[in-house]
């Protein structure tokens, strides 16, 4: 076999994807309770399902035809209206909005459009596993800003200043956050934009959980003065419309960066999924989205979140965590238990799956600051099973102590 | 705005995608006849459409759920059976087959998995526009092997030897070919594999048109001794199942290269489209694929091909071309006309669209050897419109001469 590229030796496979595979296998064997992968457990809106099924039967060829690389203009126009409505920011649907094959492609294309070899990208630690590796794949370097449970995982601008330099090409901000559920403060965004202007770096604002919030909405980076010309915002339909299998999202940014991303996209995926786009056009019709989010998604997830919070306090009184303001996850500092058990977070998670058939994600996967933590999602299981899972975790720990 | 990456300045946007956009606009205005983009003009098999629509209604959440990065194992098992049946080559569905988001992603991931900066990739000239740019995006260099209409666009192994060197990392072979319709000879593949072993380079075999052949099937590179450990084969459902909008294909290769491609794919697109995979599981069921190809696709396209060939001889007697053995295209040497008209192929194509509302693709887009040629697809229009289009081209040329 001829040599492979060294580029893939520098990156690691996503541990969460590995767990998804393990989980698939484990599921066949027995009663697994998953607090693992953050996949929506609700079906998409019924109106959208019916519309797409009808469309497919009536116009099969049109449903599965090639589309433009930037996506359907009708959908981009609806997105512009929607962003205006929710965040009061105007984007030109032709020049400043582009449909992508999921938030993952959005991040990859955004980094591809801006990074030179050696450029630095600042990430918050802990953070989503899907930033550092594409930065490395594209020749960039990663710098980290630590956050702590004691400060509700809120980043401090002074810590950002410590790692920012003329080498900084971008800062990645995920809000609401995975794994911590944090929604960043207005003040932090204001200071970050100021710093970005001073050092002339990009802000990649990952807003894939934007509609999954239980109180105040996330600040919208582009709404801050001076942010527009240096912000690329990543959006996904996976969480807000519960259609992760369509791999569909969208990106907003300055026309020049959208143009660069489009060039790369032509050779990475050619175009986004057409049936998914047809479905999402319906999603924006006459209040479907609002009803779905306000009457189904948010109430369902909020109940589960509140229950899990209560149960963490009850069953894991020595653990420390913070009530997530958004997204799907609790990031739980388990160090007091783990030290007593003499296990690290990965050993704990592996044995918990093996012994009690409960899936949690080791905190170390999200960064050095995640050591001794686990991530538990409340999105995948209904309430009675959340309770059952928490009991099992507690019983497992008790068997040790 | 902070600086953009220089990587996108080195590549050009796909001219055919640009034409697709122009065409969309032109279509609204009038009666455009398209011999342009090679998008299938047939609906997918009815059984597949019905199955997917039912599946979506019955199990919406499952239809649009996240899947594994390599794709559904059931589908990969069916692909393995299918490849065994058609080409008598065995692939391990777990380790040697991976579902990708269309042939485009397959090519990008394959190049990403093997290329180091400065590595050379050998392409045939003319060729599909989607190879040179991703090679450059990934830091590689392109070398060309010219082919000519006089030799039915068949590559000569002696010409390949002239550009192959220790810097050669891969050779890209598309058969059946776009834009020429050429199916490569057994002898050429045998010699190419020998050369690949001698110089230790990869063969990227792009087989996206594998089922679109009007006589003999394309040789299958992996079937040649010594080829398996150095061949990555790109397949697409877009052409054979007429579902380009689902962006779905698959790749076969040695386990190690599939693993590297999977790593990259986690950060490029996470996973392939789930609904499309469900549809393709049905496609392989009980003769659906065979009936669709043998009774609908091939007879329809063959009739159009034969008609267009006859009409080229009749209306463009001074043009030179070759009857395509596969794929969707005629690559037509128009130099005798263009010289008399004092136009190059791009001017000709632009003015033909403007004056006569007929789309053809300038040959220069496919490489230097394509200068003075045009590509005309017979896949998009029914027979009476192929005739009408050819009449318009002839009338346009006559108005000059």
Interface residues (C-beta under 8 A of the other chain):
Chain A: X1 X2 X3 X4 X5 X6 X7 X8 X11 X12 X13 X14 X17 X20 X21 X24 X37 X39 X41 X42 X43 X44 X46 X49 X50 X52 X53 X54 X56 X57 X60 X61 X63 X64 X65 X66 X67 X68 X69 X101 X102 X104 X105 X107 X108 X112 X113 X114 X115 X116 X130 X133 X134 X137 X169 X170 X200 X201 X202 X229 X230 X238 X242 X243 X244 X245 X246 X247 X254 X256 X257 X260 X262 X263 X264 X266 X267 X268 X269 X270 X271 X272 X273 X274 X275 X276
Chain B: X1 X2 X3 X4 X5 X6 X7 X8 X11 X12 X13 X14 X17 X20 X21 X24 X37 X39 X41 X42 X43 X44 X46 X49 X50 X52 X53 X54 X56 X57 X60 X61 X63 X64 X65 X66 X67 X68 X69 X101 X102 X104 X105 X107 X108 X112 X113 X114 X115 X116 X130 X133 X134 X137 X169 X170 X200 X201 X202 X229 X230 X238 X242 X243 X244 X245 X246 X247 X254 X256 X257 X260 X262 X263 X264 X266 X267 X268 X269 X270 X271 X272 X273 X274 X275 X276
